[in-house]
Structure formats: C-alpha cells, structure tokens
Amino acid sequence: MISEKRTKPVFVVGATGYVGGRLVPLLLHKGFTVRILVRNPTKLQGRAWCPHARLEVMTGNILDRDVLTQAMNGCGIAYYLVHSMQNEVVDFRETDREAAIIMRETAESVGLERIIYLSGLGEVDSDLSRHLRSRTEVGILLKEGRVPVTILRAAMIIGSGSASFAILRHLVERLPIMVTPRWVDTPCQPISIRNVLGYLIGCLANEKTVGETFDIGQERIVTYRELMHTYAKVVGLHRRIILPVPILSPRLSSYWIHIFTPVPAYLARPLAQGLRNPVVCKDFRIRALIPQRLLDCKDAIFLASGKVQSNGVETSWRDAGRIPLFEEALPTDPAWSKQTRFKDIRYIDLDVSPAAAWKAVTGIGGTTGWYYANWLWTLRGFIDRLLGGVGLQRGRRRGQVLRPGDVIDFWRVAVADQESKLVLAAEMKLPGEAFLEFHLEKLAAEKIRIRQVARFLPRGLTGFCYWYAVSPLHNLVFDGMLRGIAKASRGALIKGPVRLKNQDV
C-alpha cells in the first residue's frame, strides 16, 4: 500500500515544529518524497535532513491561499501539524480557525487524497479549555470538506523537547515541596513522542484509518501527581512533597509555571488551563489497526530525560516562533524618513584562528553565561519574566552548532554564517526591536577582528527613554563581553575593546 502512495509527495505543514521536525526525517527514511511549507527556510539550516534529495522546500504562510495551492499541488496526503499558539499571535483560536478553513478549501481545489491531523484529547461537551477547544474545532472544520481527514487525538506528549515535558521536568527538579492546584489529580493518558510518530506514519499504510478519528495514549490512566513522582524516581531525586490547594486558579497556575519553568506565560497560560480537563482515551481501535509497543510513563520519561542529559534533543518547543527579519533594524531608510535607529559598535583584534574565535562567540548564553556581569543579565532576565517575557530560563542547545531559529536565553538566532557572522534578535519585553551582532573579519593568517554591533529600533517615546537609560551600561557590559570572548578563545588580545563614535543614525 505504501509503495503506491510514494509516487506523490507527502505534504507537511508544521515541519519546523516539535512533532513535524521529527516526522519529516522519518518519512524520508521510509522512502517518501516530502514537500514542506515553511515561513522561513533558514530555520532548516543545520538539520541533517534538510539537504535530502527527496525533500522539496516551499516558502510561504499557510494563511496565503495562493502559496498554499502552489505548495500542495500534486501531493497525495498532507500532515496538518500547525498551531498558532505563539507570542506574536493575538488570538490563536481565531488564527487556527482561519488556517483550517484555508487548508480545507485548498485541499479540495488541488484534489488532495487525505489530511492527517494531530489534535488534542478532551470531551467536546465538557468545559474544555480554550487551547483544547481550538484543537477540536480545527478537526471539525477540516472534516467539513470533501477531502477525507484522519484525526489522532493525544493528551500530553512525553518527549525531550516537548513543552509539557519541560514543565514537568523543571517543576520536579526545582521544587522538592510543591503547593499545587487541584489539577494535580486530574486523570490523563499521556503518550510517548515515539508512539505518536509510530501512529502518524502507520496511518499512511492503513486505509482503514481514512476518515476516522482515534484516541492515542499509553495503556494506563495516571494523574499529574503520579507523573511527578515517576519523574523524580526515574532521574534519582527524592520523592516530592505535593500539596494541592483549591485556591490556585488556572490563571495563577500559569504564573506559577511561568516563574519556575522556562515555558513563558503566553504558552503556560493555555496549557495550564487545559490541565483541569480530564484527557483520557475512549476509543482504542487504533491499537489493533497500527500495533506497536506503547511505552508507559516510566519508559517514556527515561528516554526523554536521557536525550536531555546527552544533549540529544532533536526538536524542541523553543523552535517554534518567527525569526525576526534582521533587515528591519538596518539603517536603510532615507534620511528624510526621520526613522531613528540606534547602534553601538565595538571591536577587538585577536591573535587567534577563525575557528577558535567563532567557537568563543557562539558559546555565549545558557550555562556558559555572557562572559561578563552575568548578574546583570540574570537581573534583566528576572525583570523580563516579571513582565511576562521569556527570561533567561530557556537556555540554549548545549554542545550543538547554532542555527537560525535556535534560542539563546531571551534571544533568537536570526543569522549564523559559519566563522563569519552571528546575529541575535531580542525576544525579551522591549519598547522596540533589538539585535546583537558579531562579525568576524580575518586580518591576517592568525589575526581576527571581532566586531560587535548592538542595534535598536525604538518604538515611541518609551523606546527612546529605554535606549538612553541602558546606554551607560554598554561600556561595562559590552566591553566586558568582548574581553570574555577573547579569554574564551584563548588567543592574545592585540587591540581593544575599541568603541566607534557617532553611533546614532
């Protein structure tokens, strides 16, 4: 059956997300031609499967009908793995509805054979959270079309890099005593990411799944309290003391998650609201149609935590999000536009190889820190968390090469040109757009100039006030950072730090 379907590309939307980023290489490994639609193809840089001969990359937004039509034309089956629960989206539920309608109508116009959609568990007639209701609504909208839809409904996905697992891991590791909301005893039926992928792939080969809706989950029903105790046991921690109280609302729970885990408020809030809903399987037919060994919580947590400890996380919830356009902060507007942009440029000259200098530059953030005045960076991250921002807790991919779209604390990599240029776009709460750049210039065989540029596009009067308020700290922080980079590169500092004057344009 699979061989007959391989003649047409498999279309995947959401290929740079947590599940999609793991599904695409599996499809390629099984011999399929895969076509993906991504908003920014630079996000694919550094992924081992990106240069595959059977991978077709299309650039565009799913909300653009013309682009989606062109991208989906000629494909046989589509995986729909998008979700709009992002910081830059004002109303994710409305955006998800719009995207689902466009997907349904476009699929009909190009003659798509089937859509496979990963949804969430939860009873439609219950008081579902906004997040779970949105997942259900998308499935209903997709099924209203003429193209058959297969829906897989999952609860919490346990896997290295999933947002739900990140919440579980950080709460248990950081809090030996937890005062929790009542949802800690809500029944749920989680599933390993390995089993989710097994079902997604299995649906391609089984015609009995066409047009059907299935619940997927491990065999046992557990509570979040049990998950916390299981995690502590698997990773060798003492048993956690969990004290549920009735006064913690889902809103307060989201703040609690926001403070103690790297998951920011915009994502923690809808996830916390969903924790009050029982999410258990009612339909077990898929276990007979696509048989596989279902990992229990202990095995799933063991595999996921092992990936985290060995720096083997393939995809992460951190990957989701727009890469800001670096050009937006460049001084390209004509002088008469009166658009003010600020910049701070400094440089150092080192007696060191390009490789050593690049390694030092790209080693910033995470557990390494920012080479100087880390307490100031920690304070800035703390303030950002209080304001509802991402803070420093997201860390970075330790031990891995940086690629566009990667997260470094409250920055996102916008450009990463090997041994040449690194550009970080700020994702902290700011009254404007900010970028931090590092440019490597080869002056001689073993002589490198590292040029550091901070750019800021203020938004309103508050943006101007912010820039002038923090500017006095630049001499301390940026000069110290450059000296720290020089020390980390183990090269001799020849000159600098030197600051160039007349920075306002």
Sequence and secondary structure as in RCSB ss.txt:
>XXXX:A:sequence
MISEKRTKPVFVVGATGYVGGRLVPLLLHKGFTVRILVRNPTKLQGRAWCPHARLEVMTGNILDRDVLTQAMNGC
GIAYYLVHSMQNEVVDFRETDREAAIIMRETAESVGLERIIYLSGLGEVDSDLSRHLRSRTEVGILLKEGRVPVT
ILRAAMIIGSGSASFAILRHLVERLPIMVTPRWVDTPCQPISIRNVLGYLIGCLANEKTVGETFDIGQERIVTYR
ELMHTYAKVVGLHRRIILPVPILSPRLSSYWIHIFTPVPAYLARPLAQGLRNPVVCKDFRIRALIPQRLLDCKDA
IFLASGKVQSNGVETSWRDAGRIPLFEEALPTDPAWSKQTRFKDIRYIDLDVSPAAAWKAVTGIGGTTGWYYANW
LWTLRGFIDRLLGGVGLQRGRRRGQVLRPGDVIDFWRVAVADQESKLVLAAEMKLPGEAFLEFHLEKLAAEKIRI
RQVARFLPRGLTGFCYWYAVSPLHNLVFDGMLRGIAKASRGALIKGPVRLKNQDV
>XXXX:A:secstr
 HHHHTTS EEEESTTSTTHHHHHHHHHHTT  EEEEES GGGGTT TTTT TTEEEEES TT HHHHHHHHTT 
SEEEE     STT S HHHHHHHHHHHHHHHHHHHT  EEEEEEE   TTS   HHHHHHHHHHHHHHTSSS EE
EEEES EESTT HHHHHHHHHHHH SEEEE GGGG EE  EEHHHHHHHHHHHHH GGGTT EEEE  SS EEHH
HHHHHHHHHTT    EEEE TT  HHHHHHHHHHHSSS HHHHHHHHHHTTS B     THHHHS      HHHH
HHHHHHHHHTT     GGG S    GGGGSS S GGG    EEEEEEEEEES HHHHHHHHTT BTTTB SS HH
HHHHHHHHHHHTTS  STT   TTS   TT EETTEEEEEEETTTEEEEEE SS SEEEEEEEEEEEEETTEEEE
EEEEEEEE HHHHHHHHHHHHHHHHHHHHHHHHHHHHHHT EEEEEEEE S    
